[in-house]
Amino acid sequence: MAKAKLEKQIADLNRKPVTSMIMQDNPPNKMRMTYVLDRGAYDSPKKEEVIRPGVPKALPPLPEGAPANRLGLAQWLTQPSHPLTARVAVNRYWMMLFGEGLVRSVGDFGAQSTPPTHPGLLDWLAVDFMESGWDVKRMLKQLVTSKTYRRSSKIESMHREKDSENELLAHAPRFRLQGEFIRDHALAVSGLLNPMVGGPGVKPYQPANIWNEVSLNGGLRYKQDEGDKLYRRSMYTYWKRSSPMPNMLIFDSPSREKCVIQRQRTNTPLQALVTLNDPQFLEAARAFAERLLKSDKSETAARIDLAYRYATARLATGREVEILTQLYQKNLARFQSAPETAKEFLKVGESPRDESFDASEHAAWMVVAQTIMNLDESLTRN
Amino acid sequence: MQPFNPLLETRRQFLLRTGNGIGAAALSTMLNPSLIGSAMGEGMQQYGGLPSIPHFPGKAKRVIYMFMAGGPSHIDLFDYKPIQRKLHGTELPDSVRQDQRLTGMSSGQKSFPCVAPMFEFGQYGEHQTWVNKDLLPHTAGVVDKITIVKSLHTEAVNHDPAITFINTGAQQQGKPSMGAWLSYGMGSVNENMPGYVVMISRGRGQLQALYDRLWGSGFLPAKHQGVKLRSAGEPVLYLKNPKGFDREARRGQLDSLEQLNELNYDKFADPEIQARISQYELAFRMQSEVPGLMDIEGEPDHVKELYGPQTDKPGSFARNCLLARRMAEKGVRYIQLFHRGWDQHGALPSKIRQQCEDIDQPAAALLKDLDQRGMLEDTLVVFGGEFGRTIYSQGKLTKDNHGRDHHGRCFSMWMAGAGVKRGFEYGKTDDHSYNIVENPVHIRDMNATILHQLGIDHNKLTFKYQGLDQRLTGVEEAHVVKDILA
């Protein structure tokens, strides 16, 4: 049975082959020639000054026998005789997890860079990374299981006095998640997340008329996808550079017009409006509420605990349960007094709602779920 | 909310929080505002911005930039010369064209017949300034309030690089827009409103594409990007509460959220938590403030009439001009109105007429309205596009029809208010309105001049990125056009 299914899949795949673009070098006699441009003018090449592939003279030459192409460049960059590439790479992984690099100018390891806060550690990590065969997963695992990474993010007054920049990492850094992570987190806790890997980009919810407001003659319209394409990880979201996804841009996602090594991390009212009012996030709150209703927990307090565990990986405190129980009851009463508003509130998003749950109750839980998803703790790595 | 103690904050956190525009937290109101350089002068509080700014007292407190996207024909609007009637139909001399780079749209033409405007021009104001009488009767009426610069020039000849150049200071994408630079440098004076607002209206002609980067923040923090106020749907994206969840319900939710976040603050003592609480409050206030601003019901009839019949139409340039004045009153620092549709490669006479019908009265009305309220004193108004158009006809020249191609060697803009001379013309082009013969003004110079009026030295407003102290005017020299300043 399973075999027949697989065979059919193979046959289907063979029937419509997928085209994939690849790049390769022209043969040596057909290489495109590049010249010095006279005073930089694109239409004034100096034919007598041919530029050939190579590395800057100030730096060591290509390894012996390496071809002067991208392969050679890769070999040059990763030669074990120098640690620079590995240093830059581990520094970026460090930044991803700790918010700042060991060298804080992550995009600049040159003469103007800031010196590393922990030079010995940086070198050790760099060598270890090379010796492991550039094993990224192993490196990340090593970092997240370290004592430093697992420290509490509570800021003690002593930390503030002695190391206000937290360069010594006495407490774990707290920083807002990237926009993509915030959306993915919302989808994940709601249970809506589609974990599929790879494939073409998708077009999730976007406010109307964003594309044609700027496109040539207003002709280009955004055609939103349907079904589980709406819930894929944000890295698969289709990116139009002249009109990027607003709910990502608002969270400092770069426009992809220039290479950005270190994202800005701002905190603005527009961000609050996204996580409070964007249908993507509202729908996630609705699904999150349904997930709580479906669980084996029937007590309000137990459901709140469960919600906290999903969203923040800890249990709620007594006071937190109290605040959210009050919020739940207030909203339940409000929705019960006007059940049609509950139905309207629940209508957001395309995923179906389990109609067996009472609308007022579901809507009130949706408010609680949304509140938890908007906690500073849910939006922040700590 | 707990009172915030600035002493608990590190210097870095303080700078992070205060160095912002729209995101300026309510927290900073609790700090002593006099610590922050106040570019807005007496009685106005400033949120965010750099302490070094203003570099010197500026005449302008805000800018309203009417950006005519597509490249309006300077020849048909402001740079007319009677001798062009004689040149009409003659071939553009090589001595004038020199070896100019043409766009691919007309570089294949065998003949380049010159075209005089197919409109009547008149001389207006104290200095008998030539203005298109048919198309710009209202602008003609305010010519004594404005300076027309006829010698703008740019290197770009196509829309994308040209419009990116004038708005961000570079033809290559990725640089911050002028509004973002201002938000970064000067902060905001109304914490409930964005410091940089963009509104877009559509003309009836060929609509060239716009790009988010034109009001984007480039490498500056995202909070400095222009906020697009939209005429249809929600004025600001995600502004409206969802259906079935009204303002009162939201208030209750935010109160609970604040309590929960306070508990978190007690645990972690991270000032960012307090900042987040403030941003949620700010969002809540924006939800009422912004729609109120967009609602022009309360404007008296004579004001609406001043801006013309299209004022009633949401999304029109006229409506946006009136809204611009309302934003200016609320302390929005940089208001940019994009009006699309100026790309007249063909059928120029009829299409430019339509464009002018949409913009002439409202643009003049905005000036008058600001002037009546005494706001022209400190509001810099700018009107212009990314380049001009050729004297020669693109396509066939007939008795009543022709087109014009892009032209970057010279074009016209006008400016008014905030220390710009009233009733003045600057720069001169040749008889063909093709080459500059006097006082060239590169778009870099124009941008430097706008910054100067706001009290900013364009050489000193910098941000380190990719190893360079980046600035709006780039690495080449730019000069403030002092001659147009009163």
Boltz contact constraints between the chains, C-beta under 6 A:
constraints:
  - contact:
      token1: [A, 153]
      token2: [B, 268]
      max_distance: 6.0
  - contact:
      token1: [A, 154]
      token2: [B, 268]
      max_distance: 6.0
  - contact:
      token1: [A, 155]
      token2: [B, 269]
      max_distance: 6.0
  - contact:
      token1: [A, 155]
      token2: [B, 270]
      max_distance: 6.0
  - contact:
      token1: [A, 164]
      token2: [B, 10]
      max_distance: 6.0
  - contact:
      token1: [A, 174]
      token2: [B, 270]
      max_distance: 6.0
  - contact:
      token1: [A, 207]
      token2: [B, 237]
      max_distance: 6.0
  - contact:
      token1: [A, 214]
      token2: [B, 209]
      max_distance: 6.0
  - contact:
      token1: [A, 214]
      token2: [B, 210]
      max_distance: 6.0
  - contact:
      token1: [A, 215]
      token2: [B, 209]
      max_distance: 6.0
  - contact:
      token1: [A, 216]
      token2: [B, 209]
      max_distance: 6.0
  - contact:
      token1: [A, 217]
      token2: [B, 207]
      max_distance: 6.0
  - contact:
      token1: [A, 218]
      token2: [B, 207]
      max_distance: 6.0
  - contact:
      token1: [A, 242]
      token2: [B, 211]
      max_distance: 6.0
  - contact:
      token1: [A, 243]
      token2: [B, 212]
      max_distance: 6.0
  - contact:
      token1: [A, 246]
      token2: [B, 237]
      max_distance: 6.0
  - contact:
      token1: [A, 252]
      token2: [B, 222]
      max_distance: 6.0
  - contact:
      token1: [A, 255]
      token2: [B, 216]
      max_distance: 6.0
  - contact:
      token1: [A, 257]
      token2: [B, 173]
      max_distance: 6.0
  - contact:
      token1: [A, 257]
      token2: [B, 174]
      max_distance: 6.0
  - contact:
      token1: [A, 258]
      token2: [B, 174]
      max_distance: 6.0
  - contact:
      token1: [A, 264]
      token2: [B, 221]
      max_distance: 6.0
  - contact:
      token1: [A, 264]
      token2: [B, 222]
      max_distance: 6.0
  - contact:
      token1: [A, 266]
      token2: [B, 23]
      max_distance: 6.0
  - contact:
      token1: [A, 266]
      token2: [B, 221]
      max_distance: 6.0
  - contact:
      token1: [A, 266]
      token2: [B, 222]
      max_distance: 6.0
  - contact:
      token1: [A, 266]
      token2: [B, 223]
      max_distance: 6.0
  - contact:
      token1: [A, 267]
      token2: [B, 23]
      max_distance: 6.0
  - contact:
      token1: [A, 267]
      token2: [B, 275]
      max_distance: 6.0
  - contact:
      token1: [A, 267]
      token2: [B, 276]
      max_distance: 6.0
  - contact:
      token1: [A, 267]
      token2: [B, 279]
      max_distance: 6.0
  - contact:
      token1: [A, 268]
      token2: [B, 22]
      max_distance: 6.0
  - contact:
      token1: [A, 268]
      token2: [B, 23]
      max_distance: 6.0
  - contact:
      token1: [A, 268]
      token2: [B, 223]
      max_distance: 6.0
  - contact:
      token1: [A, 269]
      token2: [B, 279]
      max_distance: 6.0
  - contact:
      token1: [A, 269]
      token2: [B, 282]
      max_distance: 6.0
  - contact:
      token1: [A, 269]
      token2: [B, 283]
      max_distance: 6.0
  - contact:
      token1: [A, 269]
      token2: [B, 286]
      max_distance: 6.0
  - contact:
      token1: [A, 272]
      token2: [B, 279]
      max_distance: 6.0
  - contact:
      token1: [A, 272]
      token2: [B, 280]
      max_distance: 6.0
  - contact:
      token1: [A, 272]
      token2: [B, 283]
      max_distance: 6.0
  - contact:
      token1: [A, 273]
      token2: [B, 238]
      max_distance: 6.0
  - contact:
      token1: [A, 273]
      token2: [B, 283]
      max_distance: 6.0
  - contact:
      token1: [A, 274]
      token2: [B, 238]
      max_distance: 6.0
  - contact:
      token1: [A, 277]
      token2: [B, 238]
      max_distance: 6.0
  - contact:
      token1: [A, 278]
      token2: [B, 238]
      max_distance: 6.0
  - contact:
      token1: [A, 282]
      token2: [B, 242]
      max_distance: 6.0
  - contact:
      token1: [A, 323]
      token2: [B, 256]
      max_distance: 6.0
  - contact:
      token1: [A, 323]
      token2: [B, 259]
      max_distance: 6.0
  - contact:
      token1: [A, 323]
      token2: [B, 260]
      max_distance: 6.0
  - contact:
      token1: [A, 327]
      token2: [B, 256]
      max_distance: 6.0
  - contact:
      token1: [A, 341]
      token2: [B, 244]
      max_distance: 6.0
  - contact:
      token1: [A, 344]
      token2: [B, 243]
      max_distance: 6.0
  - contact:
      token1: [A, 344]
      token2: [B, 244]
      max_distance: 6.0
  - contact:
      token1: [A, 345]
      token2: [B, 244]
      max_distance: 6.0
  - contact:
      token1: [A, 345]
      token2: [B, 245]
      max_distance: 6.0
  - contact:
      token1: [A, 348]
      token2: [B, 242]
      max_distance: 6.0
  - contact:
      token1: [A, 367]
      token2: [B, 253]
      max_distance: 6.0
  - contact:
      token1: [A, 371]
      token2: [B, 253]
      max_distance: 6.0
  - contact:
      token1: [A, 371]
      token2: [B, 256]
      max_distance: 6.0
  - contact:
      token1: [A, 371]
      token2: [B, 257]
      max_distance: 6.0
  - contact:
      token1: [A, 374]
      token2: [B, 257]
      max_distance: 6.0
  - contact:
      token1: [A, 375]
      token2: [B, 260]
      max_distance: 6.0
  - contact:
      token1: [A, 376]
      token2: [B, 261]
      max_distance: 6.0
  - contact:
      token1: [A, 376]
      token2: [B, 264]
      max_distance: 6.0
  - contact:
      token1: [A, 376]
      token2: [B, 273]
      max_distance: 6.0
  - contact:
      token1: [A, 376]
      token2: [B, 276]
      max_distance: 6.0
  - contact:
      token1: [A, 377]
      token2: [B, 264]
      max_distance: 6.0
